[in-house]
Amino acid sequence: MKRIIAGLALTTAAALATAAPAQAAPADPVKALKKQFSAGHGVRVSETSRTSMKGESMATTKTSATLAFGAKGVVASDIRNHSSKKDSFASIFAPERMVTVGGFQYAKGGLFSEDLPEGKKWVRYPGGEPSGTYNQVLDIFRPKVLDALVTRAKTAKGGTYSGVISYKDIAKLYGQKPDKLLGKIEVKYALGVNAKGLVTRLTTDWALDFGVLGKVRSQTETRYTGWGSKVTVKAPPKSEWIDIAELGPDAEVPKEIPDNSINSLGTVK
């Protein structure tokens, strides 16, 4: 009888081991990201950012972008912006389209297309590091940033990492030092990844209290699609752009392209 019971126990254990599928370890988002860094390939980004003050909507900005990768990250970008309100910061000071490639930034639309010589549609600015974000405060294409979001997450369920990170810590990841006002901001985030560990969605929510002026709140949702697709970002035709240095000091065109992320609200030293 003991042999029969022992035999049944072994048989049952073997059956359970066979029936239960092996649990694969979750893919590492940082490693998955770095594997995407290959010349000629990239990703598409779509984003909706909502800004409110004292609980009332100020503007909703929709952004779409094509990002091109190199061996170490984003090397070129083509970004388009559309704001729901013409008098908002995004529509007045931010270009409707911005191309960053080859060490230059090309801006078009709004103030950037006013007071230009006939036939010119773009203004070229020197420098400008291509970025994986515009309205989004967290740039997941920086491995250090992505790693921080994963490792600091308070919960990780269903492929979503959720947590809170201060802007002081975010600035450190970017190698910057914010002023005291910005450093106090707490950014709530939810980072979604697929089975391969690639980021598919990022939402952030933060607020800044300006005292008597009221509290400003920003909520941004960014989606990432087409990982690994073939991407080419080209500069506008030379006949259509003029260098900022060629425009006189009295030109109404902005002397630089403002940062529409959280940095625009304060001083980064």
N, C-alpha and C positions, 0 to 999 in steps of 0.2 A: 504493500500500500504506500509506504514511504517513497519507494522508487517511482510509483505512478504519480504521486503528488509532486515530487521533485521534477519529474519529466514534464508535467503540465505547466509548472512554474517557468521552466526554461523555455518551453514552446511559446507560452504567452508573452514572455519578455522579448523573445526573438521576433514575434509577430508585431509587437508594439514598436520595436526598433525599426522594423521594415516599413510599417505603415506611416510612421511619423516622418515627414520630410525634413531634411536637414535645414536648420535656420542659417541662412547666409548672412555673414557680417555686413552691416550697412556700408555702402560705398563712402569713401572719404571725399567730401565735397572739394577740399583743397587740391587733392591729387587729381580729381576729375577735372577741375578747372585748368590746372597746369597742362594736362594732356591736350586741351583745346588750343593752346598757344602755338599756332602753326601759320606761317606766312601764306596768304592767299585764302584764308578761311576766317570766319567770324561768327557773329550772332546778331539777331534782330531784337530790338528793345521797344516796348510800348509802355507808356506811363501816363497816369492820371494823378495830378497833384491838386489838392483842394486847400485853400487858405481862408481862414475866417478870423474875424476880430469881434470880441464881445459876443460870440455866438452867431454873428451874422456873416454870411458868405461874402468874401472879397473877390475871389476869382477862382476859376477852375482852369488849369492849364493841362493840355494834352500834348504829349511829346512822343515822337517816334524816331528811332535812330537805327542806323546800320553801323556796326562796329567791326573794324578789321583788326586781326591779330598779327602779332609777330612772335618771335621766340620767347619773349618775356611778358607779353600782355598786349593791351590795346595800343596800336600804333597809328590808327587813323579812325576818324568818325565823321558821320554825316547826320546831323541832328535837325529835326523840324519841330517847331513849337507853334501852338495855337492857344490863345487865351480867350475865355468866354467874355471877358470885359476889356474893352479897348483902353480904359484908363488905369488898368492894373499895372503893377511893377513889371510883370512878365511881358506885357505887350508893349510898354513904353521903352524899357531899357534893354530888353532881351531881343536878339535877332530872331526873325521868323525861321531863318535857316542858318546853320553854321557848319562849315566844313573845316576839319582840322586834318592836315596832311602835309608831309614834307617840311615840318618845322614852321608852318604858318597856319593862321586861322583866317577863314574867309567868312564875313558876315553879310547878311542880306535881309532887307525888310525892316519896317519901322523907321526909327531914327537913322539906321545904318544905310538906308537907301535915299535919304533926303540930302539935298544940297550937293549932289554928285554931278560931275561933268556928263554931258550928253553921251549916251551909249553905255555908261558904266552902271552896273547893277550891284556890284559887290565891293566891300572894302577889305583889304588884306592887312593883317596885323602880324608882326614878327613874333616868333616863339609860340607858346601855347601848347601845353601838354594834352594830348588827346585823352579824354576821360570816358569812363563807362557810365557816368552819371551826369545829370544836369540839375533836375529838381531834387533828385534823391540824395539824401545826406550820406548814405552808406554806399561806397563803391565796392561791389562784390568782386570786381575784377582785380582787386588788389588782394593777393593771397593772405596778407596779414590781417586785413579787415575781415575777410571771409572766415578765417580761422578763429578770430575773436568772437564772431557771431555764433559759431558752432560750439566752441568750448565754453562760452559764457551763458549759453542758453539755460534757462531754468527748467524748461520742458522740451522734450523731443518726441513728439508723437505723430504717427502717420506721415512721416517724412517732412514734418514742420518743426523748425527750431524757433522757440519763442523766448524772448527775454527783454532785458532793459540794459542800455549802455549809456553812460554819460558822454556829453560832447567833449569833456576834458579828455576822456580816454580815447575817443574817436580822433581827436586832434593829434594825440601822441602817435597813433597808428599812421597818421599822415606826415609825421615829423614836424608838426606845427604846435604853436602854443596860443590858445585862444585867450581873450580877455576874461575877466572874472564873470561877467554877465553871461557869456556863452557857455562857459565851463559848467555852470549850474544846470544846464538843460539835460533832462533825462529823455532819451529816445527809446520808445517801446518799438519792438520789431518782431516780425514773424517771417521766417525764411523757409520757403518750400523747396524741396529738392525731389528729383525723380529717382527711379531705381538705380540709375547710373551715377547718382551723386551730383548731377548737374542742377544748378539753380533754375527753377521755373518761375518763382514768384517771390517778391519781397515787399512787405508793407511796413511803413514806419509812421509813427505818430508822436509829435512833440509839441510843446507849447512854451511860449516865452512871455512873461508878464512885464509890460512896459509901465506899470503903475497906473497913473491917472489916464493914460492913453488906452489902457485895456490890455487884455491878453490875446496874443496872436497864436493861432493853432494851425499846424500844417499836417496834413495827412496825405501820404503818397503811396500809390500802389504801382509797382513795376513788374512787368512780365517779360520773360526771356524765352525766345523761340528760335528755332533754326540753328541750333548749335552745330558747328562744323560745316555750315554751308559755305560755298565759294563766294567771297566778297572782294570787291574792288572799290576803293574810294578815290576819286580823282578831284583835283583842284578845278575850279571854274576856268573857262577859257580866258587867256590873258587879255583878250580884247574886252572882256566884261568886268574886270576888276581894276581898282586903283589902290596903290599903297597908301596907308594912313599918313606916311611921311610926306606924300605929295600934296596933301590937302593943307591948306593954310590954317593958321591958329584960330581964325575966326569961323571956321567951318563948324556947323552944328552937329556933325557926326561925332559920336562918343570917341574919346581918345583911347579907350580900351574896352574890351568886352567884359561886362560885369559878371561876377560869379553869382548865378541864380540859386546857389545852394544856401545852406545855413550860414556860410561865411559872410554873405552879403548883409547880414543883420548886425554885424559887429566887427571888431578889429581882430585879425589874426596876426600876431606879432612874429 
